[in-house]
Amino acid sequence: MAALRGSIEKKVEILKKKLTKFEKARIIGLRALELSLGAPPLIPISQNGGRINTIEIARQEVKKKILPLIIGRRMPDNTYVYTPLSELEIED
């Protein structure tokens, strides 16, 4: 049982450092919705005479880690760990 707990703790430590694909998708969707409802973008955008893709703007904001968000994660012992987006590793 102690060996199992140790392996779970190692996985939890790894998860604390990386943004999961599910968290990333949720953040991008949430931010794209905000942008479509009129929220100002946090990155400079160029308007090439066409429509602005809010999803692409949201992806760039997440990639640059400039969104002021805190990610809350429930741990196996039912406690929560809160980590700012700026401190997490984001994979493309």
N, CA, C and O atoms as CSV, one atom per row, in Angstrom:
chain,resi,resn,atom,element,x,y,z
A,1,MET,N,N,0.827,-1.196,0.000
A,1,MET,CA,C,0.000,0.000,0.000
A,1,MET,C,C,0.866,1.253,0.000
A,1,MET,O,O,0.535,2.244,-0.652
A,2,ALA,N,N,1.980,1.207,0.736
A,2,ALA,CA,C,2.871,2.373,0.786
A,2,ALA,C,C,3.511,2.628,-0.573
A,2,ALA,O,O,3.721,3.779,-0.956
A,3,ALA,N,N,3.825,1.547,-1.309
A,3,ALA,CA,C,4.418,1.710,-2.645
A,3,ALA,C,C,3.419,2.363,-3.597
A,3,ALA,O,O,3.791,3.195,-4.425
A,4,LEU,N,N,2.150,1.978,-3.473
A,4,LEU,CA,C,1.112,2.573,-4.317
A,4,LEU,C,C,0.955,4.056,-4.009
A,4,LEU,O,O,0.834,4.874,-4.921
A,5,ARG,N,N,0.959,4.401,-2.741
A,5,ARG,CA,C,0.832,5.806,-2.348
A,5,ARG,C,C,2.007,6.619,-2.879
A,5,ARG,O,O,1.827,7.756,-3.315
A,6,GLY,N,N,3.201,6.047,-2.844
A,6,GLY,CA,C,4.386,6.740,-3.358
A,6,GLY,C,C,4.288,7.001,-4.847
A,6,GLY,O,O,4.658,8.076,-5.317
A,7,SER,N,N,3.786,6.011,-5.601
A,7,SER,CA,C,3.662,6.206,-7.052
A,7,SER,C,C,2.579,7.231,-7.378
A,7,SER,O,O,2.716,7.990,-8.337
A,8,ILE,N,N,1.514,7.261,-6.595
A,8,ILE,CA,C,0.465,8.264,-6.795
A,8,ILE,C,C,1.017,9.653,-6.514
A,8,ILE,O,O,0.734,10.595,-7.255
A,9,GLU,N,N,1.802,9.788,-5.452
A,9,GLU,CA,C,2.369,11.092,-5.116
A,9,GLU,C,C,3.310,11.588,-6.208
A,9,GLU,O,O,3.349,12.786,-6.492
A,10,LYS,N,N,4.073,10.675,-6.827
A,10,LYS,CA,C,4.960,11.076,-7.924
A,10,LYS,C,C,4.154,11.577,-9.113
A,10,LYS,O,O,4.513,12.581,-9.729
A,11,LYS,N,N,3.062,10.880,-9.441
A,11,LYS,CA,C,2.216,11.305,-10.553
A,11,LYS,C,C,1.563,12.651,-10.259
A,11,LYS,O,O,1.422,13.483,-11.155
A,12,VAL,N,N,1.168,12.865,-9.014
A,12,VAL,CA,C,0.556,14.129,-8.627
A,12,VAL,C,C,1.561,15.263,-8.776
A,12,VAL,O,O,1.203,16.344,-9.243
A,13,GLU,N,N,2.812,15.035,-8.386
A,13,GLU,CA,C,3.843,16.068,-8.529
A,13,GLU,C,C,4.046,16.436,-9.991
A,13,GLU,O,O,4.223,17.610,-10.315
A,14,ILE,N,N,4.023,15.440,-10.879
A,14,ILE,CA,C,4.170,15.711,-12.311
A,14,ILE,C,C,2.969,16.502,-12.818
A,14,ILE,O,O,3.128,17.455,-13.579
A,15,LEU,N,N,1.760,16.106,-12.393
A,15,LEU,CA,C,0.556,16.798,-12.835
A,15,LEU,C,C,0.511,18.239,-12.353
A,15,LEU,O,O,-0.051,19.098,-13.031
A,16,LYS,N,N,1.087,18.514,-11.210
A,16,LYS,CA,C,1.066,19.875,-10.692
A,16,LYS,C,C,1.814,20.830,-11.606
A,16,LYS,O,O,1.553,22.033,-11.589
A,17,LYS,N,N,2.741,20.312,-12.406
A,17,LYS,CA,C,3.593,21.164,-13.222
A,17,LYS,C,C,3.091,21.346,-14.644
A,17,LYS,O,O,3.487,22.303,-15.309
A,18,LYS,N,N,2.226,20.453,-15.135
A,18,LYS,CA,C,1.798,20.494,-16.528
A,18,LYS,C,C,0.310,20.796,-16.638
A,18,LYS,O,O,-0.498,20.360,-15.818
A,19,LEU,N,N,-0.025,21.550,-17.668
A,19,LEU,CA,C,-1.415,21.805,-17.987
A,19,LEU,C,C,-1.911,20.639,-18.841
A,19,LEU,O,O,-1.326,20.344,-19.883
A,20,THR,N,N,-2.983,19.977,-18.409
A,20,THR,CA,C,-3.481,18.835,-19.176
A,20,THR,C,C,-4.205,19.322,-20.430
A,20,THR,O,O,-4.600,20.484,-20.518
A,21,LYS,N,N,-4.373,18.423,-21.394
A,21,LYS,CA,C,-5.056,18.806,-22.635
A,21,LYS,C,C,-6.515,19.169,-22.368
A,21,LYS,O,O,-7.096,19.968,-23.103
A,22,PHE,N,N,-7.108,18.597,-21.332
A,22,PHE,CA,C,-8.493,18.902,-20.997
A,22,PHE,C,C,-8.605,20.298,-20.387
A,22,PHE,O,O,-9.521,21.053,-20.713
A,23,GLU,N,N,-7.670,20.634,-19.504
A,23,GLU,CA,C,-7.648,21.974,-18.926
A,23,GLU,C,C,-7.394,23.016,-20.007
A,23,GLU,O,O,-8.028,24.071,-20.027
A,24,LYS,N,N,-6.463,22.712,-20.903
A,24,LYS,CA,C,-6.129,23.637,-21.986
A,24,LYS,C,C,-7.348,23.880,-22.880
A,24,LYS,O,O,-7.639,25.022,-23.234
A,25,ALA,N,N,-8.058,22.815,-23.242
A,25,ALA,CA,C,-9.242,22.948,-24.090
A,25,ALA,C,C,-10.322,23.779,-23.402
A,25,ALA,O,O,-10.977,24.604,-24.039
A,26,ARG,N,N,-10.501,23.563,-22.123
A,26,ARG,CA,C,-11.526,24.312,-21.394
A,26,ARG,C,C,-11.169,25.789,-21.300
A,26,ARG,O,O,-12.032,26.651,-21.462
A,27,ILE,N,N,-9.896,26.084,-21.039
A,27,ILE,CA,C,-9.455,27.473,-20.938
A,27,ILE,C,C,-9.603,28.180,-22.285
A,27,ILE,O,O,-10.088,29.309,-22.346
A,28,ILE,N,N,-9.184,27.516,-23.361
A,28,ILE,CA,C,-9.288,28.126,-24.695
A,28,ILE,C,C,-10.754,28.377,-25.050
A,28,ILE,O,O,-11.089,29.438,-25.577
A,29,GLY,N,N,-11.620,27.418,-24.770
A,29,GLY,CA,C,-13.041,27.597,-25.047
A,29,GLY,C,C,-13.649,28.728,-24.246
A,29,GLY,O,O,-14.425,29.524,-24.776
A,30,LEU,N,N,-13.304,28.803,-22.977
A,30,LEU,CA,C,-13.808,29.862,-22.111
A,30,LEU,C,C,-13.338,31.228,-22.588
A,30,LEU,O,O,-14.124,32.172,-22.666
A,31,ARG,N,N,-12.052,31.327,-22.906
A,31,ARG,CA,C,-11.492,32.609,-23.345
A,31,ARG,C,C,-12.044,33.012,-24.713
A,31,ARG,O,O,-12.305,34.192,-24.942
A,32,ALA,N,N,-12.225,32.057,-25.624
A,32,ALA,CA,C,-12.797,32.362,-26.939
A,32,ALA,C,C,-14.225,32.893,-26.790
A,32,ALA,O,O,-14.627,33.809,-27.508
A,33,LEU,N,N,-14.980,32.322,-25.865
A,33,LEU,CA,C,-16.332,32.818,-25.605
A,33,LEU,C,C,-16.286,34.247,-25.087
A,33,LEU,O,O,-17.052,35.097,-25.540
A,34,GLU,N,N,-15.390,34.516,-24.139
A,34,GLU,CA,C,-15.247,35.880,-23.618
A,34,GLU,C,C,-14.912,36.862,-24.736
A,34,GLU,O,O,-15.486,37.948,-24.808
A,35,LEU,N,N,-13.980,36.476,-25.609
A,35,LEU,CA,C,-13.588,37.348,-26.720
A,35,LEU,C,C,-14.754,37.585,-27.680
A,35,LEU,O,O,-14.940,38.701,-28.165
A,36,SER,N,N,-15.533,36.548,-27.953
A,36,SER,CA,C,-16.663,36.703,-28.870
A,36,SER,C,C,-17.759,37.583,-28.281
A,36,SER,O,O,-18.560,38.163,-29.014
A,37,LEU,N,N,-17.790,37.680,-26.959
A,37,LEU,CA,C,-18.777,38.537,-26.296
A,37,LEU,C,C,-18.262,39.956,-26.080
A,37,LEU,O,O,-18.940,40.776,-25.461
A,38,GLY,N,N,-17.056,40.250,-26.590
A,38,GLY,CA,C,-16.563,41.623,-26.552
A,38,GLY,C,C,-15.420,41.904,-25.608
A,38,GLY,O,O,-15.018,43.060,-25.474
A,39,ALA,N,N,-14.879,40.902,-24.948
A,39,ALA,CA,C,-13.731,41.133,-24.060
A,39,ALA,C,C,-12.523,41.549,-24.901
A,39,ALA,O,O,-12.331,41.029,-26.000
A,40,PRO,N,N,-11.713,42.473,-24.401
A,40,PRO,CA,C,-10.546,42.900,-25.180
A,40,PRO,C,C,-9.455,41.829,-25.166
A,40,PRO,O,O,-9.208,41.216,-24.128
A,41,PRO,N,N,-8.804,41.597,-26.304
A,41,PRO,CA,C,-7.700,40.627,-26.332
A,41,PRO,C,C,-6.499,41.148,-25.553
A,41,PRO,O,O,-6.261,42.354,-25.503
A,42,LEU,N,N,-5.751,40.245,-24.951
A,42,LEU,CA,C,-4.578,40.613,-24.158
A,42,LEU,C,C,-3.295,40.592,-24.978
A,42,LEU,O,O,-2.220,40.895,-24.461
A,43,ILE,N,N,-3.403,40.236,-26.254
A,43,ILE,CA,C,-2.244,40.252,-27.148
A,43,ILE,C,C,-2.569,41.177,-28.318
A,43,ILE,O,O,-3.738,41.349,-28.661
A,44,PRO,N,N,-1.551,41.774,-28.932
A,44,PRO,CA,C,-1.830,42.604,-30.110
A,44,PRO,C,C,-2.293,41.733,-31.280
A,44,PRO,O,O,-1.724,40.676,-31.550
A,45,ILE,N,N,-3.326,42.197,-31.959
A,45,ILE,CA,C,-3.842,41.437,-33.096
A,45,ILE,C,C,-3.806,42.314,-34.339
A,45,ILE,O,O,-3.918,43.537,-34.253
A,46,SER,N,N,-3.651,41.680,-35.487
A,46,SER,CA,C,-3.672,42.415,-36.751
A,46,SER,C,C,-4.950,42.059,-37.492
A,46,SER,O,O,-5.275,40.884,-37.663
A,47,GLN,N,N,-5.654,43.059,-37.920
A,47,GLN,CA,C,-6.887,42.830,-38.667
A,47,GLN,C,C,-6.561,42.936,-40.147
A,47,GLN,O,O,-6.228,44.011,-40.646
A,48,ASN,N,N,-6.658,41.839,-40.825
A,48,ASN,CA,C,-6.340,41.786,-42.251
A,48,ASN,C,C,-7.589,41.968,-43.103
A,48,ASN,O,O,-7.730,41.330,-44.146
A,49,GLY,N,N,-8.472,42.817,-42.673
A,49,GLY,CA,C,-9.679,43.064,-43.442
A,49,GLY,C,C,-10.726,41.975,-43.303
A,49,GLY,O,O,-11.789,42.062,-43.917
A,50,GLY,N,N,-10.454,40.970,-42.523
A,50,GLY,CA,C,-11.398,39.874,-42.353
A,50,GLY,C,C,-11.841,39.744,-40.910
A,50,GLY,O,O,-11.596,40.617,-40.077
A,51,ARG,N,N,-12.487,38.651,-40.646
A,51,ARG,CA,C,-12.943,38.391,-39.279
A,51,ARG,C,C,-11.789,37.899,-38.429
A,51,ARG,O,O,-10.846,37.285,-38.928
A,52,ILE,N,N,-11.875,38.172,-37.158
A,52,ILE,CA,C,-10.844,37.753,-36.217
A,52,ILE,C,C,-11.251,36.406,-35.628
A,52,ILE,O,O,-12.375,36.244,-35.154
A,53,ASN,N,N,-10.345,35.452,-35.659
A,53,ASN,CA,C,-10.610,34.123,-35.126
A,53,ASN,C,C,-10.361,34.144,-33.619
A,53,ASN,O,O,-9.212,34.179,-33.178
A,54,THR,N,N,-11.430,34.123,-32.835
A,54,THR,CA,C,-11.299,34.216,-31.381
A,54,THR,C,C,-10.600,32.996,-30.789
A,54,THR,O,O,-9.911,33.108,-29.775
A,55,ILE,N,N,-10.770,31.843,-31.407
A,55,ILE,CA,C,-10.115,30.638,-30.889
A,55,ILE,C,C,-8.608,30.749,-31.041
A,55,ILE,O,O,-7.864,30.362,-30.140
A,56,GLU,N,N,-8.151,31.272,-32.164
A,56,GLU,CA,C,-6.707,31.426,-32.372
A,56,GLU,C,C,-6.123,32.467,-31.415
A,56,GLU,O,O,-5.014,32.291,-30.909
A,57,ILE,N,N,-6.858,33.541,-31.168
A,57,ILE,CA,C,-6.400,34.542,-30.195
A,57,ILE,C,C,-6.291,33.900,-28.819
A,57,ILE,O,O,-5.305,34.108,-28.111
A,58,ALA,N,N,-7.303,33.119,-28.435
A,58,ALA,CA,C,-7.289,32.443,-27.135
A,58,ALA,C,C,-6.118,31.470,-27.036
A,58,ALA,O,O,-5.475,31.383,-25.990
A,59,ARG,N,N,-5.833,30.735,-28.119
A,59,ARG,CA,C,-4.687,29.811,-28.113
A,59,ARG,C,C,-3.378,30.563,-27.883
A,59,ARG,O,O,-2.528,30.120,-27.111
A,60,GLN,N,N,-3.222,31.698,-28.557
A,60,GLN,CA,C,-1.993,32.477,-28.404
A,60,GLN,C,C,-1.867,33.036,-26.983
A,60,GLN,O,O,-0.768,33.074,-26.429
A,61,GLU,N,N,-2.978,33.466,-26.397
A,61,GLU,CA,C,-2.947,33.980,-25.027
A,61,GLU,C,C,-2.554,32.886,-24.041
A,61,GLU,O,O,-1.796,33.138,-23.104
A,62,VAL,N,N,-3.061,31.680,-24.244
A,62,VAL,CA,C,-2.694,30.561,-23.368
A,62,VAL,C,C,-1.228,30.204,-23.570
A,62,VAL,O,O,-0.500,29.984,-22.602
A,63,LYS,N,N,-0.796,30.148,-24.818
A,63,LYS,CA,C,0.595,29.793,-25.126
A,63,LYS,C,C,1.578,30.779,-24.491
A,63,LYS,O,O,2.640,30.379,-24.015
A,64,LYS,N,N,1.222,32.065,-24.485
A,64,LYS,CA,C,2.096,33.091,-23.906
A,64,LYS,C,C,1.924,33.226,-22.392
A,64,LYS,O,O,2.638,33.995,-21.747
A,65,LYS,N,N,0.976,32.479,-21.831
A,65,LYS,CA,C,0.720,32.448,-20.382
A,65,LYS,C,C,0.394,33.827,-19.822
A,65,LYS,O,O,0.858,34.178,-18.737
A,66,ILE,N,N,-0.392,34.606,-20.540
A,66,ILE,CA,C,-0.705,35.947,-20.059
A,66,ILE,C,C,-2.101,36.059,-19.453
A,66,ILE,O,O,-2.479,37.123,-18.963
A,67,LEU,N,N,-2.860,34.985,-19.483
A,67,LEU,CA,C,-4.188,35.017,-18.878
A,67,LEU,C,C,-4.066,34.938,-17.358
A,67,LEU,O,O,-3.348,34.082,-16.840
A,68,PRO,N,N,-4.751,35.809,-16.650
A,68,PRO,CA,C,-4.680,35.786,-15.184
A,68,PRO,C,C,-5.630,34.744,-14.593
A,68,PRO,O,O,-6.622,35.088,-13.952
A,69,LEU,N,N,-5.316,33.483,-14.815
A,69,LEU,CA,C,-6.163,32.389,-14.340
A,69,LEU,C,C,-5.433,31.534,-13.317
A,69,LEU,O,O,-4.208,31.410,-13.339
A,70,ILE,N,N,-6.214,30.951,-12.426
A,70,ILE,CA,C,-5.681,30.000,-11.453
A,70,ILE,C,C,-6.417,28.683,-11.664
A,70,ILE,O,O,-7.647,28.639,-11.669
A,71,ILE,N,N,-5.652,27.618,-11.838
A,71,ILE,CA,C,-6.213,26.294,-12.087
A,71,ILE,C,C,-6.350,25.568,-10.755
A,71,ILE,O,O,-5.376,25.440,-10.014
A,72,GLY,N,N,-7.558,25.089,-10.447
A,72,GLY,CA,C,-7.797,24.316,-9.235
A,72,GLY,C,C,-7.909,22.841,-9.578
A,72,GLY,O,O,-8.669,22.456,-10.466
A,73,ARG,N,N,-7.150,22.019,-8.870
A,73,ARG,CA,C,-7.158,20.575,-9.135
A,73,ARG,C,C,-7.446,19.810,-7.851
A,73,ARG,O,O,-6.879,20.098,-6.797
A,74,ARG,N,N,-8.343,18.826,-7.959
A,74,ARG,CA,C,-8.636,17.980,-6.802
A,74,ARG,C,C,-7.630,16.846,-6.771
A,74,ARG,O,O,-7.412,16.171,-7.777
A,75,MET,N,N,-7.026,16.642,-5.629
A,75,MET,CA,C,-6.022,15.600,-5.439
A,75,MET,C,C,-6.686,14.316,-4.928
A,75,MET,O,O,-7.841,14.343,-4.504
A,76,PRO,N,N,-5.961,13.196,-4.966
A,76,PRO,CA,C,-6.529,11.913,-4.522
A,76,PRO,C,C,-7.031,11.920,-3.075
A,76,PRO,O,O,-7.926,11.148,-2.732
A,77,ASP,N,N,-6.470,12.776,-2.230
A,77,ASP,CA,C,-6.923,12.822,-0.835
A,77,ASP,C,C,-8.029,13.860,-0.629
A,77,ASP,O,O,-8.286,14.277,0.501
A,78,ASN,N,N,-8.687,14.279,-1.721
A,78,ASN,CA,C,-9.805,15.227,-1.727
A,78,ASN,C,C,-9.437,16.641,-1.298
A,78,ASN,O,O,-10.320,17.419,-0.938
A,79,THR,N,N,-8.172,16.984,-1.326
A,79,THR,CA,C,-7.772,18.372,-1.125
A,79,THR,C,C,-7.626,19.019,-2.501
A,79,THR,O,O,-7.611,18.329,-3.520
A,80,TYR,N,N,-7.520,20.323,-2.523
A,80,TYR,CA,C,-7.365,21.044,-3.780
A,80,TYR,C,C,-6.022,21.746,-3.821
A,80,TYR,O,O,-5.534,22.247,-2.808
A,81,VAL,N,N,-5.434,21.773,-5.006
A,81,VAL,CA,C,-4.184,22.488,-5.242
A,81,VAL,C,C,-4.489,23.550,-6.290
A,81,VAL,O,O,-5.017,23.246,-7.359
A,82,TYR,N,N,-4.153,24.798,-5.975
A,82,TYR,CA,C,-4.403,25.909,-6.884
A,82,TYR,C,C,-3.076,26.410,-7.434
A,82,TYR,O,O,-2.157,26.723,-6.677
A,83,THR,N,N,-2.982,26.484,-8.767
A,83,THR,CA,C,-1.746,26.880,-9.429
A,83,THR,C,C,-2.054,27.922,-10.495
A,83,THR,O,O,-2.947,27.707,-11.315
A,84,PRO,N,N,-1.338,29.046,-10.505
A,84,PRO,CA,C,-1.539,30.031,-11.579
A,84,PRO,C,C,-1.131,29.454,-12.933
A,84,PRO,O,O,-0.194,28.661,-13.022
A,85,LEU,N,N,-1.831,29.853,-13.967
A,85,LEU,CA,C,-1.524,29.389,-15.322
A,85,LEU,C,C,-0.086,29.719,-15.703
A,85,LEU,O,O,0.560,28.953,-16.419
A,86,SER,N,N,0.410,30.837,-15.234
A,86,SER,CA,C,1.767,31.270,-15.600
A,86,SER,C,C,2.852,30.337,-15.069
A,86,SER,O,O,3.977,30.371,-15.569
A,87,GLU,N,N,2.550,29.509,-14.076
A,87,GLU,CA,C,3.540,28.603,-13.498
A,87,GLU,C,C,3.484,27.190,-14.086
A,87,GLU,O,O,4.296,26.340,-13.721
A,88,LEU,N,N,2.547,26.933,-14.979
A,88,LEU,CA,C,2.385,25.593,-15.544
A,88,LEU,C,C,3.088,25.465,-16.887
A,88,LEU,O,O,3.193,26.431,-17.644
A,89,GLU,N,N,3.571,24.252,-17.174
A,89,GLU,CA,C,4.162,23.954,-18.478
A,89,GLU,C,C,3.028,23.678,-19.456
A,89,GLU,O,O,2.107,22.916,-19.162
A,90,ILE,N,N,3.109,24.310,-20.622
A,90,ILE,CA,C,2.067,24.145,-21.630
A,90,ILE,C,C,2.688,23.542,-22.876
A,90,ILE,O,O,3.609,24.111,-23.461
A,91,GLU,N,N,2.177,22.386,-23.278
A,91,GLU,CA,C,2.668,21.732,-24.493
A,91,GLU,C,C,1.809,22.155,-25.672
A,91,GLU,O,O,0.621,22.438,-25.512
A,92,ASP,N,N,2.403,22.198,-26.847
A,92,ASP,CA,C,1.663,22.611,-28.057
A,92,ASP,C,C,0.741,21.551,-28.553
A,92,ASP,O,O,0.055,21.751,-29.556
